[in-house]
Amino acid sequence: MPHYLVAGFLPDDFDPSTVTEAMIRDIDALNDEMEAAGARVLGLGLSAASSAKSVRAQADGKVLITDGPYMETKEYVGGILILKAPNMDEALAWARKSAVAGRMPVEVREILRYNE
């Protein structure tokens, strides 16, 4: 069965203190629903983009490690879900619920799997 990445995006100035008990309950309920349906493989929140490290191969064969996210942006990935779904439509149905429960926009992409 195909797997899908659902990445949730937070604003660069996201304040974790704005997370409410209602939001936590909604996310927990959605996680329970996805697990019961056999759709959720993995779900994680991520630390702030300011704590990220970017690793880039250089033309000379060296590797450059810098502080911060790879791209300059006003949003960053705040959490991910890995879902099993028979098709993109079902993955999008879960993503709609995730966007509501997490109160953030999400992106859905099929994971290309080369070995099972």
N, CA and C atoms as an extended XYZ file, in Angstrom:
348
Properties=species:S:1:pos:R:3:atomname:S:1:resname:S:1:resid:I:1 pbc="F F F"
N         0.852       -1.179        0.000 N   MET     1
C         0.000        0.000        0.000 CA  MET     1
C         0.897        1.240        0.000 C   MET     1
N         0.541        2.255       -0.760 N   PRO     2
C         1.348        3.478       -0.785 CA  PRO     2
C         1.416        4.140        0.594 C   PRO     2
N         2.499        4.841        0.822 N   HIS     3
C         2.684        5.624        2.038 CA  HIS     3
C         2.767        7.094        1.638 C   HIS     3
N         2.296        7.970        2.526 N   TYR     4
C         2.260        9.399        2.248 CA  TYR     4
C         2.855       10.175        3.412 C   TYR     4
N         3.597       11.228        3.092 N   LEU     5
C         4.101       12.163        4.078 CA  LEU     5
C         3.106       13.319        4.164 C   LEU     5
N         2.664       13.624        5.362 N   VAL     6
C         1.852       14.811        5.612 CA  VAL     6
C         2.704       15.713        6.494 C   VAL     6
N         3.165       16.821        5.944 N   ALA     7
C         4.024       17.755        6.669 CA  ALA     7
C         3.206       18.987        7.037 C   ALA     7
N         3.205       19.316        8.327 N   GLY     8
C         2.495       20.499        8.803 CA  GLY     8
C         3.445       21.675        8.923 C   GLY     8
N         2.979       22.849        8.540 N   PHE     9
C         3.819       24.044        8.517 CA  PHE     9
C         3.394       25.048        9.575 C   PHE     9
N         4.365       25.558       10.304 N   LEU    10
C         4.142       26.574       11.323 CA  LEU    10
C         4.790       27.878       10.887 C   LEU    10
N         4.249       29.012       11.335 N   PRO    11
C         4.887       30.285       11.005 CA  PRO    11
C         6.236       30.394       11.710 C   PRO    11
N         7.151       31.139       11.127 N   ASP    12
C         8.485       31.291       11.687 CA  ASP    12
C         8.442       31.822       13.120 C   ASP    12
N         7.434       32.624       13.438 N   ASP    13
C         7.329       33.205       14.783 CA  ASP    13
C         6.370       32.417       15.678 C   ASP    13
N         6.176       31.118       15.387 N   PHE    14
C         5.261       30.291       16.170 CA  PHE    14
C         5.635       30.309       17.642 C   PHE    14
N         4.638       30.508       18.486 N   ASP    15
C         4.824       30.534       19.929 CA  ASP    15
C         4.176       29.285       20.517 C   ASP    15
N         4.968       28.313       20.998 N   PRO    16
C         4.408       27.077       21.534 CA  PRO    16
C         3.417       27.299       22.675 C   PRO    16
N         3.506       28.429       23.354 N   SER    17
C         2.570       28.685       24.455 CA  SER    17
C         1.146       28.920       23.956 C   SER    17
N         0.969       29.080       22.640 N   THR    18
C        -0.376       29.268       22.086 CA  THR    18
C        -1.109       27.945       21.865 C   THR    18
N        -0.422       26.817       22.071 N   VAL    19
C        -1.063       25.506       21.931 CA  VAL    19
C        -2.014       25.326       23.106 C   VAL    19
N        -3.277       25.065       22.787 N   THR    20
C        -4.303       24.947       23.821 CA  THR    20
C        -4.583       23.483       24.154 C   THR    20
N        -5.227       23.267       25.295 N   GLU    21
C        -5.643       21.912       25.675 CA  GLU    21
C        -6.609       21.338       24.635 C   GLU    21
N        -7.462       22.184       24.066 N   ALA    22
C        -8.405       21.725       23.034 CA  ALA    22
C        -7.648       21.223       21.806 C   ALA    22
N        -6.607       21.929       21.427 N   MET    23
C        -5.801       21.509       20.279 CA  MET    23
C        -5.138       20.160       20.565 C   MET    23
N        -4.580       20.001       21.742 N   ILE    24
C        -3.942       18.735       22.109 CA  ILE    24
C        -4.970       17.598       22.091 C   ILE    24
N        -6.163       17.841       22.620 N   ARG    25
C        -7.230       16.818       22.591 CA  ARG    25
C        -7.603       16.463       21.159 C   ARG    25
N        -7.724       17.478       20.289 N   ASP    26
C        -8.080       17.225       18.889 CA  ASP    26
C        -7.019       16.393       18.181 C   ASP    26
N        -5.758       16.716       18.423 N   ILE    27
C        -4.663       15.959       17.799 CA  ILE    27
C        -4.637       14.530       18.328 C   ILE    27
N        -4.794       14.365       19.647 N   ASP    28
C        -4.818       13.020       20.231 CA  ASP    28
C        -5.976       12.196       19.672 C   ASP    28
N        -7.158       12.819       19.531 N   ALA    29
C        -8.316       12.110       18.989 CA  ALA    29
C        -8.077       11.695       17.538 C   ALA    29
N        -7.473       12.580       16.754 N   LEU    30
C        -7.183       12.239       15.364 CA  LEU    30
C        -6.155       11.119       15.296 C   LEU    30
N        -5.120       11.168       16.127 N   ASN    31
C        -4.127       10.089       16.153 CA  ASN    31
C        -4.797        8.753       16.484 C   ASN    31
N        -5.692        8.755       17.468 N   ASP    32
C        -6.421        7.526       17.817 CA  ASP    32
C        -7.252        7.029       16.641 C   ASP    32
N        -7.918        7.952       15.937 N   GLU    33
C        -8.740        7.582       14.786 CA  GLU    33
C        -7.889        6.982       13.666 C   GLU    33
N        -6.755        7.611       13.387 N   MET    34
C        -5.874        7.104       12.331 CA  MET    34
C        -5.292        5.739       12.704 C   MET    34
N        -4.915        5.558       13.962 N   GLU    35
C        -4.384        4.268       14.404 CA  GLU    35
C        -5.451        3.180       14.298 C   GLU    35
N        -6.677        3.497       14.703 N   ALA    36
C        -7.760        2.520       14.624 CA  ALA    36
C        -8.052        2.123       13.180 C   ALA    36
N        -7.862        3.053       12.251 N   ALA    37
C        -8.106        2.772       10.830 CA  ALA    37
C        -6.896        2.098       10.173 C   ALA    37
N        -5.793        1.980       10.903 N   GLY    38
C        -4.583        1.381       10.336 CA  GLY    38
C        -3.858        2.298        9.369 C   GLY    38
N        -4.118        3.600        9.461 N   ALA    39
C        -3.529        4.554        8.509 CA  ALA    39
C        -2.248        5.191        9.021 C   ALA    39
N        -2.138        5.372       10.322 N   ARG    40
C        -0.990        6.096       10.883 CA  ARG    40
C         0.192        5.158       11.083 C   ARG    40
N         1.301        5.490       10.456 N   VAL    41
C         2.548        4.755       10.638 CA  VAL    41
C         3.409        5.469       11.671 C   VAL    41
N         3.481        6.805       11.578 N   LEU    42
C         4.335        7.602       12.439 CA  LEU    42
C         3.800        9.021       12.486 C   LEU    42
N         3.849        9.643       13.629 N   GLY    43
C         3.480       11.049       13.767 CA  GLY    43
C         4.418       11.710       14.751 C   GLY    43
N         4.993       12.837       14.367 N   LEU    44
C         5.983       13.521       15.199 CA  LEU    44
C         5.840       15.027       15.110 C   LEU    44
N         6.094       15.694       16.210 N   GLY    45
C         6.297       17.132       16.190 CA  GLY    45
C         7.794       17.374       16.093 C   GLY    45
N         8.185       18.484       15.528 N   LEU    46
C         9.604       18.799       15.356 CA  LEU    46
C         9.973       20.040       16.157 C   LEU    46
N        11.238       20.144       16.538 N   SER    47
C        11.719       21.331       17.238 CA  SER    47
C        11.685       22.523       16.281 C   SER    47
N        11.872       23.698       16.833 N   ALA    48
C        11.831       24.932       16.039 CA  ALA    48
C        12.906       24.930       14.957 C   ALA    48
N        12.608       25.587       13.861 N   ALA    49
C        13.559       25.681       12.753 CA  ALA    49
C        14.859       26.338       13.198 C   ALA    49
N        14.792       27.197       14.199 N   SER    50
C        16.007       27.871       14.674 CA  SER    50
C        17.024       26.892       15.251 C   SER    50
N        16.587       25.691       15.618 N   SER    51
C        17.523       24.691       16.153 CA  SER    51
C        18.020       23.725       15.075 C   SER    51
N        17.579       23.927       13.835 N   ALA    52
C        17.965       23.027       12.733 CA  ALA    52
C        19.417       23.240       12.333 C   ALA    52
N        19.978       22.228       11.750 N   LYS    53
C        21.308       22.286       11.127 CA  LYS    53
C        21.116       21.884        9.671 C   LYS    53
N        21.752       22.585        8.761 N   SER    54
C        21.698       22.244        7.343 CA  SER    54
C        23.032       21.650        6.929 C   SER    54
N        22.967       20.572        6.177 N   VAL    55
C        24.166       19.858        5.740 CA  VAL    55
C        24.163       19.850        4.217 C   VAL    55
N        25.222       20.410        3.611 N   ARG    56
C        25.290       20.524        2.150 CA  ARG    56
C        26.632       20.019        1.647 C   ARG    56
N        26.574       19.146        0.652 N   ALA    57
C        27.805       18.709       -0.014 CA  ALA    57
C        28.306       19.855       -0.883 C   ALA    57
N        29.608       20.063       -0.879 N   GLN    58
C        30.231       21.121       -1.662 CA  GLN    58
C        30.901       20.523       -2.907 C   GLN    58
N        31.137       21.347       -3.890 N   ALA    59
C        31.750       20.892       -5.142 CA  ALA    59
C        33.134       20.288       -4.916 C   ALA    59
N        33.825       20.746       -3.873 N   ASP    60
C        35.178       20.240       -3.610 CA  ASP    60
C        35.184       18.933       -2.810 C   ASP    60
N        33.979       18.368       -2.551 N   GLY    61
C        33.884       17.105       -1.821 CA  GLY    61
C        33.727       17.274       -0.320 C   GLY    61
N        33.895       18.478        0.186 N   LYS    62
C        33.698       18.731        1.610 CA  LYS    62
C        32.213       18.888        1.900 C   LYS    62
N        31.891       18.862        3.171 N   VAL    63
C        30.501       19.031        3.598 CA  VAL    63
C        30.425       20.256        4.498 C   VAL    63
N        29.485       21.134        4.203 N   LEU    64
C        29.288       22.354        4.971 CA  LEU    64
C        28.084       22.160        5.883 C   LEU    64
N        28.276       22.419        7.184 N   ILE    65
C        27.181       22.357        8.145 CA  ILE    65
C        26.968       23.765        8.678 C   ILE    65
N        25.716       24.234        8.556 N   THR    66
C        25.396       25.583        9.018 CA  THR    66
C        24.206       25.523        9.957 C   THR    66
N        24.070       26.551       10.786 N   ASP    67
C        22.918       26.656       11.675 CA  ASP    67
C        21.700       27.084       10.884 C   ASP    67
N        20.551       26.604       11.317 N   GLY    68
C        19.287       27.033       10.742 CA  GLY    68
C        18.812       26.149        9.609 C   GLY    68
N        17.581       26.389        9.192 N   PRO    69
C        17.008       25.578        8.111 CA  PRO    69
C        17.686       25.856        6.778 C   PRO    69
N        17.486       24.962        5.854 N   TYR    70
C        18.124       25.058        4.542 CA  TYR    70
C        17.678       26.299        3.784 C   TYR    70
N        16.380       26.590        3.809 N   MET    71
C        15.853       27.700        3.011 CA  MET    71
C        15.438       28.854        3.909 C   MET    71
N        15.549       30.047        3.397 N   GLU    72
C        14.994       31.211        4.075 CA  GLU    72
C        13.496       31.196        3.793 C   GLU    72
N        12.706       31.164        4.834 N   THR    73
C        11.266       31.074        4.646 CA  THR    73
C        10.548       31.649        5.855 C   THR    73
N         9.278       31.937        5.698 N   LYS    74
C         8.484       32.448        6.804 CA  LYS    74
C         7.727       31.332        7.504 C   LYS    74
N         7.825       30.114        6.979 N   GLU    75
C         7.199       28.949        7.596 CA  GLU    75
C         8.213       27.819        7.627 C   GLU    75
N         8.008       26.877        8.516 N   TYR    76
C         8.880       25.713        8.579 CA  TYR    76
C         8.052       24.487        8.932 C   TYR    76
N         8.599       23.318        8.670 N   VAL    77
C         7.907       22.071        8.994 CA  VAL    77
C         7.877       21.935       10.506 C   VAL    77
N         6.677       21.835       11.046 N   GLY    78
C         6.507       21.729       12.496 CA  GLY    78
C         6.172       20.331       12.959 C   GLY    78
N         5.771       19.475       12.029 N   GLY    79
C         5.445       18.106       12.381 CA  GLY    79
C         5.215       17.288       11.133 C   GLY    79
N         5.324       15.963       11.282 N   ILE    80
C         5.094       15.078       10.145 CA  ILE    80
C         4.249       13.887       10.558 C   ILE    80
N         3.529       13.372        9.601 N   LEU    81
C         2.806       12.107        9.717 CA  LEU    81
C         3.249       11.235        8.556 C   LEU    81
N         3.409        9.972        8.804 N   ILE    82
C         3.585        9.005        7.729 CA  ILE    82
C         2.330        8.146        7.764 C   ILE    82
N         1.607        8.132        6.659 N   LEU    83
C         0.338        7.416        6.567 CA  LEU    83
C         0.398        6.307        5.533 C   LEU    83
N        -0.364        5.245        5.789 N   LYS    84
C        -0.634        4.230        4.771 CA  LYS    84
C        -2.021        4.529        4.245 C   LYS    84
N        -2.147        4.656        2.951 N   ALA    85
C        -3.448        4.915        2.337 CA  ALA    85
C        -3.434        4.305        0.938 C   ALA    85
N        -4.568        3.796        0.493 N   PRO    86
C        -4.601        3.157       -0.821 CA  PRO    86
C        -4.397        4.124       -1.982 C   PRO    86
N        -4.643        5.435       -1.721 N   ASN    87
C        -4.502        6.409       -2.806 CA  ASN    87
C        -4.416        7.818       -2.231 C   ASN    87
N        -4.122        8.768       -3.089 N   MET    88
C        -3.959       10.162       -2.670 CA  MET    88
C        -5.258       10.719       -2.085 C   MET    88
N        -6.409       10.314       -2.628 N   ASP    89
C        -7.675       10.842       -2.113 CA  ASP    89
C        -7.856       10.514       -0.634 C   ASP    89
N        -7.534        9.279       -0.242 N   GLU    90
C        -7.674        8.916        1.163 CA  GLU    90
C        -6.627        9.644        2.009 C   GLU    90
N        -5.410        9.781        1.493 N   ALA    91
C        -4.380       10.531        2.218 CA  ALA    91
C        -4.822       11.980        2.422 C   ALA    91
N        -5.459       12.556        1.411 N   LEU    92
C        -5.954       13.932        1.528 CA  LEU    92
C        -7.089       14.041        2.540 C   LEU    92
N        -7.905       13.007        2.652 N   ALA    93
C        -8.974       13.021        3.650 CA  ALA    93
C        -8.373       13.102        5.060 C   ALA    93
N        -7.327       12.309        5.319 N   TRP    94
C        -6.635       12.393        6.613 CA  TRP    94
C        -5.952       13.747        6.768 C   TRP    94
N        -5.374       14.262        5.708 N   ALA    95
C        -4.681       15.549        5.767 CA  ALA    95
C        -5.648       16.683        6.101 C   ALA    95
N        -6.866       16.620        5.562 N   ARG    96
C        -7.867       17.640        5.899 CA  ARG    96
C        -8.105       17.657        7.406 C   ARG    96
N        -8.273       16.459        7.977 N   LYS    97
C        -8.501       16.362        9.419 CA  LYS    97
C        -7.282       16.843       10.197 C   LYS    97
N        -6.101       16.554        9.684 N   SER    98
C        -4.865       16.978       10.342 CA  SER    98
C        -4.733       18.495       10.339 C   SER    98
N        -5.069       19.131        9.230 N   ALA    99
C        -4.991       20.585        9.144 CA  ALA    99
C        -5.932       21.244       10.152 C   ALA    99
N        -7.100       20.642       10.354 N   VAL   100
C        -8.066       21.183       11.316 CA  VAL   100
C        -7.577       20.935       12.745 C   VAL   100
N        -7.194       19.699       13.061 N   ALA   101
C        -6.777       19.364       14.427 CA  ALA   101
C        -5.507       20.110       14.826 C   ALA   101
N        -4.544       20.205       13.924 N   GLY   102
C        -3.270       20.858       14.226 CA  GLY   102
C        -3.263       22.347       14.020 C   GLY   102
N        -4.352       22.867       13.434 N   ARG   103
C        -4.466       24.309       13.172 CA  ARG   103
C        -3.273       24.851       12.402 C   ARG   103
N        -2.867       24.092       11.355 N   MET   104
C        -1.768       24.538       10.499 CA  MET   104
C        -1.955       23.967        9.107 C   MET   104
N        -1.457       24.652        8.082 N   PRO   105
C        -1.528       24.092        6.738 CA  PRO   105
C        -0.625       22.865        6.645 C   PRO   105
N        -0.990       21.942        5.779 N   VAL   106
C        -0.194       20.734        5.588 CA  VAL   106
C         0.059       20.500        4.103 C   VAL   106
N         1.088       19.745        3.823 N   GLU   107
C         1.428       19.326        2.459 CA  GLU   107
C         1.421       17.810        2.442 C   GLU   107
N         0.896       17.227        1.370 N   VAL   108
C         0.838       15.768        1.244 CA  VAL   108
C         1.659       15.351        0.034 C   VAL   108
N         2.547       14.389        0.237 N   ARG   109
C         3.350       13.864       -0.856 CA  ARG   109
C         3.472       12.340       -0.706 C   ARG   109
N         3.352       11.653       -1.811 N   GLU   110
C         3.557       10.204       -1.771 CA  GLU   110
C         5.038        9.933       -1.544 C   GLU   110
N         5.305        8.940       -0.709 N   ILE   111
C         6.679        8.529       -0.449 CA  ILE   111
C         7.055        7.494       -1.504 C   ILE   111
N         8.146        7.736       -2.182 N   LEU   112
C         8.627        6.791       -3.190 CA  LEU   112
C         9.384        5.699       -2.481 C   LEU   112
N         8.907        4.481       -2.600 N   ARG   113
C         9.526        3.350       -1.912 CA  ARG   113
C        10.162        2.439       -2.931 C   ARG   113
N        11.407        2.138       -2.722 N   TYR   114
C        12.135        1.296       -3.663 CA  TYR   114
C        12.312       -0.115       -3.134 C   TYR   114
N        12.028       -0.317       -1.864 N   ASN   115
C        12.072       -1.668       -1.299 CA  ASN   115
C        11.009       -1.793       -0.231 C   ASN   115
N        10.428       -2.923       -0.146 N   GLU   116
C         9.358       -3.170        0.834 CA  GLU   116
C         9.844       -4.124        1.884 C   GLU   116
